[in-house]
Amino acid sequence: MKTVIAEAPAPAPRVPRHPTIRIALVEDDAAVRPILCDWIRHTESFAFVSDYGDAESALLALATLAPDVALVDINLPGLNGIECVRRLKPQLPQTQFVMLTVYEDADHIFEALAAGATGYLVKRTPRESLIAAIREVHAGGSPMSSSIARKVVQALQQPRRLANPTEGLSPREGEVLALLAQGYLLKEISDRIGISLPTVSTYVRRIYEKLHVHSRAQAVARYTQLAVGGVIS
């Protein structure tokens, strides 16, 4: 009599799981922050790292925690969210920063992207869409709310022209640059226009970045060349 050996059942196919995504939140709204934290905590494969109510606290901690994704509001007390991202991105090149904000104007959008943000979502984004956006940015994408994407497309479709490099400066940055060109020291500029010395330094750094220069002398030279050429009145 032949012995029949039963074959072991084939293993069940493995269901692929999403990789764990470590997420931090920088949001000052006391009503919104716990809701977002709850969404993150109760989503499969999401690991909630920490949350902060201001940029200063985030700057102190996130460089060490190194989350995979950081959701950052723009309108924070003190240092704003864009400047927070600008300072953190060089320290955390692998972290993907997503702005989550009420601002939908082109200036905020492009300034945030230039600072190092990879995505830009409006706060009315539904839970499912926010979760999908976090997975997308972690996978290498750049999620944007549809209204934001439309503004980016419209801006890119504008006719190109040779621009005055100082057009990218805000009115306050232009004022600081003009005073630099007149030989004022940073402390003197602070006293003259009534802002703090650290704020003046921030404006100067932004001027350097926007003019693609690395020193006061180069910035003043650029300003002087444009003034002589009749571009600056």
C-alpha positions in Angstrom: 0.0 0.0 0.0 1.3 3.4 -1.1 1.9 6.0 1.6 0.4 9.4 0.5 2.3 12.4 1.9 0.1 15.4 2.1 1.7 18.5 0.7 2.0 21.5 3.0 -0.5 24.3 2.1 1.1 27.1 0.1 1.9 30.1 2.3 -0.6 32.9 2.1 0.6 35.8 -0.1 2.2 38.5 1.9 0.3 41.8 1.9 2.8 44.6 1.4 2.9 47.1 4.2 3.7 50.7 4.1 7.1 51.6 5.6 6.9 53.4 9.0 6.9 57.2 8.5 8.1 59.3 11.5 6.2 62.5 11.5 6.6 65.8 13.5 4.2 68.7 13.6 4.8 72.5 14.1 1.5 74.2 14.6 0.5 76.9 17.1 -3.3 76.6 16.8 -4.4 74.9 20.0 -7.6 73.6 18.4 -6.0 72.2 15.2 -2.8 70.7 16.7 -4.5 67.9 18.8 -6.7 66.9 15.8 -3.7 66.5 13.5 -1.7 64.6 16.2 -4.7 62.2 16.6 -4.9 61.6 12.8 -1.2 60.8 12.8 -1.3 58.5 15.8 -4.2 56.5 14.5 -2.9 55.9 11.0 -1.2 52.6 10.2 2.5 52.9 9.6 2.7 56.4 10.9 4.8 57.1 14.0 4.1 60.4 15.8 7.5 61.9 16.8 6.6 65.2 18.5 4.7 68.5 18.1 5.6 72.1 18.8 3.6 75.3 19.2 6.4 77.6 17.8 9.3 77.5 15.5 11.9 78.2 18.2 11.0 75.0 20.1 11.1 73.0 16.8 14.5 74.4 16.0 15.9 73.2 19.3 14.6 69.6 19.0 14.0 68.5 15.4 17.7 68.5 14.4 18.2 65.7 16.8 14.9 63.8 16.3 15.3 63.9 12.5 11.7 63.0 11.5 10.9 61.7 8.0 8.2 64.3 7.4 7.5 67.5 9.2 4.2 69.4 8.8 4.8 73.1 9.4 2.4 76.0 9.6 3.5 79.3 8.2 1.8 81.7 10.6 3.6 80.8 13.8 4.2 83.2 16.8 7.7 84.7 16.6 9.7 83.1 13.9 7.5 82.1 11.0 7.2 78.6 9.5 9.1 79.4 6.3 12.1 80.7 8.2 11.9 77.6 10.4 12.1 75.4 7.4 14.9 77.5 5.9 17.0 77.0 9.0 16.2 73.3 9.5 16.6 72.0 6.0 20.4 72.3 5.8 20.5 70.3 9.1 17.9 67.8 8.0 18.4 67.2 4.2 16.5 63.9 4.4 13.5 65.3 6.2 10.6 66.3 3.9 8.9 69.5 5.0 5.3 70.1 4.1 3.7 73.5 4.7 0.2 73.1 6.1 -1.3 76.6 6.1 -4.1 79.0 5.2 -2.0 81.1 2.9 -2.6 80.5 -0.8 -0.9 83.5 -2.4 2.0 83.0 -4.8 4.5 84.8 -2.6 4.1 82.5 0.3 4.1 79.4 -1.9 7.3 80.2 -3.8 9.1 81.5 -0.7 8.2 78.2 1.2 9.4 76.1 -1.7 12.6 78.1 -2.1 13.2 77.7 1.7 13.2 73.9 1.3 9.6 72.8 1.6 8.7 69.8 -0.6 4.9 70.1 -0.4 2.3 72.7 0.3 -1.2 72.0 1.6 -4.1 74.2 2.7 -5.5 73.5 6.2 -8.9 72.5 4.9 -7.3 69.4 3.4 -9.4 66.4 4.4 -7.9 63.7 6.6 -7.6 61.1 3.8 -6.0 63.6 1.5 -3.5 64.7 4.1 -2.5 61.1 4.9 -2.1 60.4 1.2 0.0 63.5 0.8 2.3 62.4 3.7 2.8 59.0 2.0 3.4 60.7 -1.3 6.1 63.1 0.0 7.8 60.3 1.8 7.8 58.3 -1.5 9.5 61.1 -3.4 6.6 63.2 -4.5 5.7 66.8 -4.0 2.1 67.0 -2.9 0.2 70.2 -3.3 -3.4 71.1 -2.9 -5.1 71.6 -6.2 -5.6 75.3 -5.7 -1.9 75.7 -4.9 -0.9 73.6 -8.0 -3.0 75.8 -10.2 -1.2 78.9 -8.9 2.2 77.3 -9.5 1.2 76.5 -13.1 -0.2 80.0 -13.7 3.0 81.5 -12.4 5.2 79.3 -14.7 3.0 80.2 -17.7 3.7 83.9 -17.3 5.8 85.4 -20.1 9.5 85.4 -19.3 11.4 88.6 -19.2 14.7 89.9 -18.0 14.1 91.0 -14.5 15.7 93.4 -12.2 17.3 91.1 -9.5 16.0 93.4 -6.8 12.4 92.8 -7.8 12.4 89.7 -5.7 13.1 91.7 -2.6 10.3 92.7 -0.2 9.8 96.5 0.4 11.6 96.1 3.8 14.5 94.1 2.2 14.8 96.9 -0.4 14.9 99.5 2.3 17.6 97.6 4.2 19.7 97.1 1.0 19.5 100.9 0.3 20.7 101.7 3.8 23.6 99.1 3.4 24.6 100.9 0.2 24.6 104.2 2.1 27.1 102.7 4.5 24.9 102.2 7.6 26.0 99.5 10.1 23.4 96.9 11.0 22.9 98.4 14.4 22.3 101.8 12.8 19.8 100.3 10.4 18.0 98.6 13.3 17.7 102.0 15.1 16.8 103.9 12.0 13.8 101.7 10.8 12.8 100.5 14.3 13.3 96.8 14.1 15.5 94.4 16.2 19.1 93.7 15.2 18.4 89.9 14.7 15.6 90.9 12.3 18.0 93.1 10.4 20.4 90.2 10.1 17.6 88.0 8.8 16.8 90.6 6.1 20.4 90.8 5.1 20.7 87.1 4.8 17.6 87.0 2.6 19.0 89.8 0.5 22.2 87.8 -0.1 20.2 84.7 -1.0 17.9 86.5 -3.4 20.7 88.5 -5.1 22.9 85.4 -5.2 25.8 87.2 -3.4 27.9 86.2 -0.4 28.9 89.5 1.2 27.8 93.0 1.9 30.3 94.4 -0.6 28.8 92.2 -3.4 25.2 93.2 -2.5 26.1 96.9 -2.5 27.9 96.5 -5.8 24.9 94.8 -7.3 22.7 97.6 -6.0 25.1 100.3 -7.3 25.3 98.8 -10.7 21.5 98.8 -11.0 21.3 102.3 -9.7 23.9 103.6 -12.2 22.1 101.8 -15.0 18.9 103.5 -14.2 17.0 100.5 -13.0 16.7 101.7 -9.4 15.2 105.2 -9.0 
